Each structure stands twice: as C-alpha cells, then as structure tokens.
Amino acid sequence: MLSETQSAPFAPCPAPFNMAAHVLRHADSLPDKVALAVLGLAGAERCSYARLKAAVLGTGTGFLRAGLSPGDRVLMRLGNTVEFPVAYLGALAVGLVPVPTSSQLTAKEVAEIIDTVQPRLILRAQEVACPDTALPMLGLSELDDMYALPPASFEMGDPDRPGYIIFTSGTSGVPRAVVHAHRAIWARQMMVDGWYGLRQDDRMMHAGAFNWTYTLGTGLMDPWTAGATALIPKAGIAPQQLPLLMKRHDATIFAAAPGVFRKMLAGQLPNLPRLRHALSAGEKLSETVRQDWQAATGTAIHEAFGMSECSTFISASPDRPAAPGTLGRPQAGRRVTILGEDGPVPRGQDGVIAVHRDDPGLMLGYFGARDATAARMREAWFLTGDQGRMSETGDITYLGRADDMMNAGGFRVSPLEVEAVLNTHPGITQSAVTEIEVKRDARLIMAFYTGPRALDLDDLHGFAAARLASYKQPRGFFHLDALPTGANGKLLRRALRPIYEDLHGQA
C-alpha cells in the first residue's frame, strides 16, 4: 500500500465569503458571552462577543476613513496587546490584507518586509521596532478610538482572494511572504475535530503572545469561530505562573509550544480538574515531556504538525490519540502523502511529507515569488521539506527537517538566513549555524565561524542583536580553523554537534 491518504474532500468554502465574518459568526447569538479574557495575576480583562464585533467593525470603518481600499496591505507592528487581533480582523472585515509580524523583528528586518509587500499603512506601537519611512502610521490610541465608530459592513467576495500575509523563513535563507486566502479559516474547521476536540463551552487558554501566528489561529480565531472563550495571559507572565491562571480561570484546553510545557513541568503543578487535554505545535514534542505532563495532570497532550504555508494538517486528537512515537494521522478531509523521487513511497518507507495542492488551507503562494512557489510543488503535491514515514494504519512518524530548518521556541528559522547576517561581520570569513540539544529536550541555536582570530563574545552577541530577531540569534559562538565540509565542499551541518561536544568535553 502506498503512503497516501484518500480522505473525502472537505466541504467547499461557501461564496461569497469573508474570513472575519466567519470568525464572528456567533457574535449576534452569543452577545453577552465572554469572547476574550486577558489574564493577569491580579485579575482579568474581559471582552464580550458583542463588544468584540463592535470593535472589529468600528476599526474597519476607521481603516476605510483613512483612505484604504479592499486589497490594500496593512503592516502590523504591534505588541502583545488586544489591539493586535482586533486590528487584524478589522482589516479582514473590509477586504484589506493584514500582514502580522513578530514584535521581535529588528528595524532592518522590517525594512525588508516593507520593500517586499509595499503596504499602504503601518499599525505601530511605539515600543516596537520600525524603520524610518514616509508611509502613514496609526498608533494604539488611534486604533482604540476607532472602536466607537459606526460599524462597517463585511466585504464579501471570492473565498480565494488574498486574505492575509505571514512571513516564514524558507530554504533559500530569505524570509518568504506567504499569502493565504480568506478560505484558510474555513479549512481550519478540519482541525476542530482532527486536533482540538473544541466545543462551544470550552475555555481555550493559549500560552503565546497575541502577535504570534500560532496564538492568533489556535488561541483566538478558532475558539471565536466555535463560539468558545479564548484565554490569553498578559505580557510578562512566566511559564511557571501559567498553571495558576489555568486553575483560576477554569481552562478546559491548554495550547503551547513544547518549550513552555517543559518549563511548566520544572515546577509543581496544581490540580487542574477542568482541564480536558492540551495541544502542542510549533516544534516536535519530546516523548519525555508528553509522559511527564500526563503523569502530572492526568491529561494528554495532542500534537500537530503543519507549517506557515498550510497550518496544521497532521495531528492527534481526543477521539484519535496518536500511536506511540507518531504525530498522529492526516486530519479528515486532507490528502497527504510521503513522497520519494518517483512519487508516493510504500508505507513504512521514508520520504518527504507532502500535502495535496487542492487542500483548502494551502497558501495561494509566496508574494512576488512565483518561481519559489513553483519550486515547492511536485506535480499535485506541495513539499513540506520535512521527512516522515507512514505506517500501515496511516500514522505518521516525524523524522526531521530535510532542509536543515531550525526551530527556536516554535519559530521556524532557516540557518541560511542567520548565516547570511553573520557573514557580514568584518571578522568572520564563514559561518554555520545549527540547533544543538544542550540538555534533555532543550535545543538552542549555536553559531560556528572561521576568521583570522576568535572574536569578542559580547561583540558577536551585539552584532546579532542589532540585525536579527531575538529568536533567531545564536546563543553561543565558536571559532574554528575550518568548518566541516564533504568531498564536494558542501557544508556538513550535521557534523557541528560533535564539534560542539568536543569543545565542551562531552561524551
């Protein structure tokens, strides 16, 4: 049997369609229900569905009054505040194309994004880095004032039209602008049963920041689409404090990146009687963390695999737990395969995980990069670049990234992107970066470089901090006489770990 699922296709997205209207579809029938609670140690700030919808549509009116038209792109340079999702939905509601970005990006990185997507407007919190530009900007106070404006009408249209753009590091080392259609939110319904087990009476708590795409989707858009309540910790809440908030606010589902679970387990977890299960995505979950969480809470962590270009499409769920050592199975409605050089491989053989080009959650393409988009396709399949193996029962084992992609706190980072920056340092001849497991279940980005002499570590850290978002910055720098290469002169990143171990005197 070949490694290919033949699931019946998911119901087509209705037309006309608007992503924000779909997300807020329960607002009129559940006006007084709490849609969002922002949790602090001393209390919570709550927002009802009626208030949320009014803020979103008032913001849409504000954008139109600012002279924007459907199809215009809006760059979001906002912090971990509620203005982020409201502005995001407000833009979508009136047909604009929001471009959410991490607040950790440097001004130089943002300048490159501006050059790529050519936004008409920038939404900016003062504390968030942004280059000098002649583009018009709106700040937090101006966004807040829009909430009271008369409501805009939802701009309904083709579900295949561009909805939003997110950035991801690609195999070329150049961050790619991923264009998603409005229908992407419709496709996420396959995750409700295939991963979340989400119900309208759930209280979904996500550990991430408002401006992280994992939080934006799993922590906010999906619970609101289901009519559930989203619980988001305030900025500055440490992972060790999250269990207390989960208990106080009756979280029934908890979602986080694996590193957050690991930090939470370092302390004593309270009894969490309302918690039904937890969700993990962003990077591979270790079996030790999974087992330790089960022992500490009596609940399972259901893992999902996906990517910026297609969100998550392989997962376990409460109704379909993963087989030991696997990610789970493709969600119902997905067509997934394991590809070899000549097409889908027999079950039990290794290959590249690929999703069918007709998946309703698959991106429209990379903005302004048609060749890069085409390069990710092989006939009817979109290549993830990740290796996997499908069992006879359809469960998929994750075998690692075929393209050396790193994962820093849930963010996918290309080593080529980091190396391209480090190689501009006047004292560095060549650099190589990779993930190193410095202790059990803890992986950090480490940099190795050649040059006339070893450089000052403070200088290197400062150089990286000025040019790279914090999650992309190496945590260690090691001077070498030569970088490891193969017979053809190609850099061997897999040989960097033994070098690291020798430098640290490890076995």
N, C-alpha and C positions, 0 to 999 in steps of 0.2 A: 504494500500500500504506500502511495506517495504521501509526502509531508505537505498536505494541502487540505484545508478545511473547505467544506462545501455548504456552509450555512446559508439558509434562505436569506435573501437581501432584506435589510431593514426597510420599513415603510418609507416611501419617498417624502421629502420635505414638502409641505403644502406651499402653494403660491397664490397670491403674493405673501411675503414673509418679512418679518423684522426681528432680529435677534433680541433686542431689548423688550419688545412686546411679548415675546415668548417667555423671557425670564420673569417678567412681571405679570404673567397671565393670571395669577391667583390674587393679585393685589385688590381687586374690586370685591371678591367674595370673602377675603380674609383681611379687611381693612385694619382691624384693631390688633391683629396678631403681631407679635414681635418678629420682625424680619431679621434684625441685626442687633446683637448686643456686643458692645466693645468692653472687654473685661479688664478691670484693674484690681489691684489687691484690696482697695477700699470700697469697691462697688462697681457698677456697670452703667454704661450709657446705652439706652435702648432706642430703637427706631422701629416704628410700626410699618406694615406694608403700605398703608395709605400715605404716610409721611415719606417713605422711600420713593414711591411712584411720583408724588408731587415734586420732590427734589430733583428726580431724574428728568421729568418733563419740563420743569422750570429751567433746568440747566440747558436742555435742548433749545428752549426759546432764547436763552442768553447767547448761545453759540450762533444762532441764526441772526440775532440782532447785531452780533459782532461782524456780520458780513460774510459768514461762511455759507457754503452751498454743499448739497449732497455730493459725496465723492472726495471732498477736501480732506486732507490728512491733518491730524492733530497730535502733536508730540506731547507725551505726558512725562513731565519731570516733577513728580510729586512724591512725597514721603509716605510713611506708613500711617496714613490717616484715612478717615471715611470719605474724604473728598475724592480719593482715587477711584473707587468703584462707582460712585455717583457720576463723576465726570465721564468715566468710561461708558456707562450705559446711556448717559445723556447724549454723547456723541453718536452712538449707535442708533439711538431712537430717531434722530433726524437725518440719518443717512451719511453722517461723517465717518471717517475711518480713523479710529483712535490708534495710537502707536504707544502702548505702555512700555516703559523701560525701567530697569533697576535703578534705584536711587544711589547705588554704589558706583555707578559708572563715573569716570573722570570727564572733565570738560573736553579733553581731546577725543575721547571715545564718542561723546555725544556729538561733537562737531562732524565726525564721520557719518553718524546716523542722519544728521540733518542733510548732509550732502547727498546721501542715498535716497531718502524718502521725500525730501523737499516739502516739509509741512507748511501749511498756511498759518498755523498758530501753535504756540507753545504754552502749555499749562505748567507753571513752575512755582514750587515752594522755595523760599529764599535760601534755605539751608541745603538745597540740592544743587549739585554742580551743573553748570550750563555755560557754554562758551558765549562770548560777546557776539551778538547777532542783531541784525536790523528787523528780524521777524517780530511781529506783535506777540506779547505775552499777557497772560492773565494769572494773577496770584490767588492765594487761598481766600482772601477776603472778598475778592470779586466773584469767585466761584460760589462762596457761601451766600452772597447777595442774590444770586440767580435762583436760589431755591424757592423764593417767594414770587417769582414771575409767573404769569399765566402759563398753563401747560401747553406745550407743543403737541402736535399730532404726530403719531408714529408714521414714519416714512416707509410705506410698504413697497416691496418691489421683488425683483428676481432673487430667489434664495441663493443663487450662485454669484451674486455680485460681491465685490470685496466688502468685508465687514471690519476686520481689524488686522493689524500687522504686529508681529512679535519678532524679536531678534534671537538668533541662535548661532553658536559657533559651528562652523562647518569643517569638513575635512580639508578644505583649502587653507584654513587658518584665518579666513576672512569672515566676520560675523555676517550671516545672511538674514535678510528681511523676509520673513515667512508671511505670506498673505493668505488669510483664511476668509472663507465666505461666511455670510450670515447663517447658512445651513449648518455650520460647525456646531452650533448649540443644539440643533435638532439631533445630530449624530451622537451627542453626549448622553442621550437617553439610553443608549446601549450599555453605558457604564452604570446606570442606576441599579439594574438587576445583576449585571455581569461583574460588578465590583462592590458598589456601595451597600446594596440592600437598603436603600434610602426610602423612608416613609415620610408622610406629611407631618407626623407627630414627632419626628426626630429633632434633636438639637445637636447639630454638627459643629464640632469645635476643630478649627484648623490652627496649627501652631505657627504658621508662616505669617509674613507681613502682607498687608493689603496689596502692595505693589509687586508681589511675586506671582507669576502666572499660575503656579500650582494652587496658591491660595485663591486667586481670582476665579479659577474654574471650579475646583473641588470644594473650596471653602465658602464661596459666595454664590456664583452663578447657578450651580447645580442645586444647592438647597433652596434657593429662591424659586427656581423653576418648578421644584416639587412642592412649594408651599411650606417648607420646613423653616426652622430657625437657625441662623448662622451665628456662631460664637467665635469672636476673634479677640485674642489677647492684645492689650495695649502695647505700644512700642516700649521696649526695655524690660519686658517680663522675661525672666530667665527660665530655661527649660525645667530647672528643678522646682519652679513655682507653679508650673502648669497643672500638675495633679491636684493641687489645692483648688484651682479655678475649675477644673473638671468636676470636682465633687460639689463645690458650692453652687454651680450653675447647671447641675444635672445633665452633663454632656452624655449623649447616648452613643455617638460615634466620634472618634478622635482621629484626625489625619495629620501626618507629619512626615518629614524626611527621616530616613533611618538614623542619622546622627542625633536627632532630637530624642528619639526613643532611647538611644544609648546613654545620653546624658541624664534623662529622667530616671533610668534604672540604676544610676550611680547612687541615688538616694533611696529613702524609704517611701514607698508608695502607699497612700491611704486606701481604705476600702472604697471602691467605686461601684456601688450597687446598680446605678442606672446605665453604666457603660455596657453596650451590647457587643461592640467589636471596634477594632482600629484599622486604619488604612495607611499604607506606605507606598511612596513612589518617589521618583527623583533620582534614585540610585539603587543599586542592588542591596536588598536587606539580607543581613547575615543570619544564618540559622541560629547562632547563639543568642542574638537579640530577640529573635522570634520566640525561642523557647523560654528565655528569661522573662519576657513580657507575659507569656501565657502563665507561667508559674506565679508571677507577682500579682496579676489582675484576674486570672481565670478567664480571660478573653483572648481571642485570636487576632493576629494582625493579618489582614488580607493585602497581598502585594499586587501591584500593577506595573506593567511595562508599556512604555509609549515614548513619544518624542514630540518636540515642538511642532513638527510637521503633521502630526496626526493624533496628538494627545495620547491617551492610553487605550490600547485595544486588546491586550492580553492581560488576564487578571484571574485572581481567585475571588470568591465571594462567600457570604454566609451560607448560601444554598449549594455552593460548589467549591468546597475547600481544595486547595492545591495539593497534588500528590507530593510526597516528601521530596525536597530538593528542587522543585519546579516553581515556575512563576504562576502556573495555572493554565487555562486554556483561552483561545481566542473567544471574545465575547460573542454572544448570539447576534447574528447579523453581519459579522465580519468575515472577510475572506483573507486568510493568512497562509503563507507557505514558508518553507525552508528551502532556499534556492542554492543549487550548485552551479557549476559552469554550464551545464546543459539543461537547466530547468529544475523543477522541484525534485528533491532527492528522496529516496525511500525513507520511510520512518525509521528512526534510530540512527540516521546519519547526520553529520554536522553540515551546516550551511549558513547562509545569511538569512536572517529574519526579514520577510517582506510582506507588505500589505497590498491588496489589490487597488488599482488606480481608481476604481469606481466607489471606494469607500467614501461615504458622505462626509466623514470627518477629515479626509485628506486635504491638505492645503491646495489652494489654487496654483501656487508656485512661488518661487523666490522673486521678490520685486526687482524688476530691471535686470534679471539674470536668467534669461531663457535657456542658455546653454547649461548652466549649473542645474537648472530644474530637470532638463532632459537627461543629464548625466546620472541622476538618481533613479531613472526608470530603466527597467529591462523588460521589454515587451509590455505585458499587462501589469507588471509589479513595480511597486515603489520600494527601493532598497533602503533598509534602515542603517546598514553598516554594522549591525550587531550580529554576533554569531549565536546560533541556537540549535537545539535538537528537539524534534517532536517524537513523542512516544507513540506506541500503538493506540493508546487511549486519547491522544490529542493533546496531552500536557506538554508544555514547552519548558525545556531547561535552558537557562541563560548561560552562555559560555564566554561572554566578554565582548569587548568592543573591537571590531575588526580594524578600525581606523585609528587606534590609539587615543580615542577621545577620553578625556579625564572627567571626573565628576567631583565637584567641590561643593559640599553642602547642598547637593541637589541640583546645582547648576552644571550643565554640560559645558565643558571648556576644551577647546582644541589646543593641543600642545604647540601647534604651529603658530597660533595667534600670540601666545605668550613668548615663544622663542623669537618671533619677528620683532617684538618690542625689546627684549633683552639684547638682541644682536645689534641694536643701535647704540649701545653703551660703548664709549670710546675705548674701554679697557677689555672688551670682550671680543674675541675672534669668532667664536661659535658657541652656541648654547643648545642644550637639550633639556626638556622638562618631562616629568612623568609623575604619576601617582605612586607613592610609597606607603605601604602599610607599616606605620611606625610602632603600632601596638595593636593588639587584637581589636578588629573592627574599626580602627581609626586610620584613615588614609589622608595624606597631605600631599600637596604639590611641592616637588623638590626640583631645583634647577642645578644643572651641571654645566660648566663653561670652561673654555680654553682662552688663554690670553698670555701676555708677557709675564704677568705676576698675579698672585692672589689679590683680590680687591677687598676693600674695607666693607664689612657686612652691613654697617649702618648706611653706607653709601648705596649699596645694592638694593637694600630694602626701600630706601627713599626714592631711588630711581624707579623702581617698580610701582610704588605707591602713587607717584605722580602721573603714571601712564596707564595703569590697569585698575579695574575694579578690585576691591579687596578680596573677593572670592577667587580671582584669577592670579593673585600674587603668590609667588613661591614662598614657602615657609622656611626654606633652607637653601643655601647656595654653596656649591662645592667646586673648587678649582681643580681641573685635571690637566695633565700634559696632553692628552688626546681623548676625544670622545670615541666610544666603541662603534665600529662600523663592520659591515660584512665585506665579502670579497668584492662586491660591486661598488663599494664605497658608501652604501646606504647606511644611514644612522640606525643603530640597533637599540631602540629604547628599552627593550626587554632586558638588555644587559646592564642597565643602570642600577637596578635593585641590588645585584651582587656587589657592585661598586660601593653603593651606599652602605651595605652591611660590612664590607671590609673597612671602610672609613670609620665606622662606629665599633669595629671589633666584635660584630655579632656573628653568630653561627649561621 
